């Protein structure tokens, strides 16, 4: 693939991942993630290693929130090399907590990818929010 094709493939991967989150589709969320993924997240646990731990963070997220869930990409930048790539995004997540409180959260996403067997695979994911002063 050339850089433009790789960039498009990664954009589609991230768009489909975000759509899977909105649908609470665990198979779709996990589809393009490596078995040994490392994720840093906003709520505990701070660090998750491996696909089972990554899945558990999403199970926690779906227990916390009610549907519908807004999980929207506001801006996405992709930088792709031949075998590795990274993407950075500004995103918005909003929904209703199980106690009825409304949450509206802007957050940052960084994704590290590796081409495995000709397909892009997420090996690192990092969600963060700005520190409050």
CORFEN-V344285 format. One record per residue. N is the residue number from 1. RES is the residue in one small letter. PSI is psi in whole degrees, 0 to 359 (999 if undefined). NEAR is the number of other C-alpha atoms within 8 Angstrom. Layout:
{{N & RES & PSI & NEAR} {N & RES & PSI & NEAR}}
//
This chain:
{{1 & x & 153 & 4} {2 & x & 173 & 6} {3 & x & 318 & 9} {4 & x & 319 & 6} {5 & x & 319 & 8} {6 & x & 316 & 10} {7 & x & 317 & 11} {8 & x & 316 & 8} {9 & x & 320 & 9} {10 & x & 319 & 10} {11 & x & 316 & 10} {12 & x & 316 & 8} {13 & x & 313 & 9} {14 & x & 320 & 8} {15 & x & 316 & 9} {16 & x & 324 & 9} {17 & x & 313 & 10} {18 & x & 320 & 12} {19 & x & 322 & 9} {20 & x & 322 & 12} {21 & x & 314 & 13} {22 & x & 328 & 11} {23 & x & 354 & 7} {24 & x & 41 & 7} {25 & x & 94 & 9} {26 & x & 319 & 10} {27 & x & 319 & 6} {28 & x & 323 & 10} {29 & x & 318 & 11} {30 & x & 342 & 9} {31 & x & 311 & 6} {32 & x & 26 & 9} {33 & x & 141 & 10} {34 & x & 151 & 10} {35 & x & 325 & 6} {36 & x & 27 & 8} {37 & x & 144 & 15} {38 & x & 128 & 12} {39 & x & 136 & 12} {40 & x & 131 & 11} {41 & x & 169 & 11} {42 & x & 302 & 8} {43 & x & 160 & 5} {44 & x & 148 & 6} {45 & x & 147 & 7} {46 & x & 323 & 8} {47 & x & 135 & 9} {48 & x & 135 & 12} {49 & x & 126 & 10} {50 & x & 155 & 11} {51 & x & 324 & 12} {52 & x & 319 & 6} {53 & x & 321 & 9} {54 & x & 315 & 13} {55 & x & 318 & 10} {56 & x & 326 & 8} {57 & x & 323 & 10} {58 & x & 325 & 9} {59 & x & 319 & 8} {60 & x & 315 & 8} {61 & x & 314 & 8} {62 & x & 333 & 9} {63 & x & 328 & 8} {64 & x & 325 & 8} {65 & x & 156 & 11} {66 & x & 162 & 11} {67 & x & 152 & 6} {68 & x & 153 & 6} {69 & x & 129 & 13} {70 & x & 127 & 9} {71 & x & 82 & 12} {72 & x & 140 & 8} {73 & x & 119 & 11} {74 & x & 321 & 8} {75 & x & 136 & 7} {76 & x & 129 & 10} {77 & x & 134 & 7} {78 & x & 136 & 11} {79 & x & 109 & 8} {80 & x & 131 & 11} {81 & x & 194 & 7} {82 & x & 322 & 8} {83 & x & 340 & 7} {84 & x & 156 & 10} {85 & x & 163 & 12} {86 & x & 156 & 11} {87 & x & 145 & 12} {88 & x & 143 & 11} {89 & x & 152 & 12} {90 & x & 132 & 12} {91 & x & 166 & 13} {92 & x & 133 & 13} {93 & x & 128 & 13} {94 & x & 155 & 11} {95 & x & 188 & 13} {96 & x & 125 & 13} {97 & x & 162 & 11} {98 & x & 339 & 9} {99 & x & 4 & 5} {100 & x & 349 & 6} {101 & x & 140 & 7} {102 & x & 137 & 8} {103 & x & 134 & 9} {104 & x & 110 & 8} {105 & x & 122 & 7} {106 & x & 135 & 9} {107 & x & 167 & 12} {108 & x & 146 & 12} {109 & x & 132 & 13} {110 & x & 131 & 12} {111 & x & 131 & 12} {112 & x & 134 & 12} {113 & x & 153 & 12} {114 & x & 141 & 11} {115 & x & 119 & 11} {116 & x & 119 & 7} {117 & x & 34 & 4} {118 & x & 0 & 5} {119 & x & 143 & 6} {120 & x & 135 & 11} {121 & x & 134 & 11} {122 & x & 121 & 13} {123 & x & 343 & 13} {124 & x & 137 & 11} {125 & x & 135 & 13} {126 & x & 120 & 11} {127 & x & 137 & 12} {128 & x & 159 & 10} {129 & x & 153 & 8} {130 & x & 143 & 5} {131 & x & 142 & 4} {132 & x & 141 & 3} {133 & x & 999 & 2}}
//
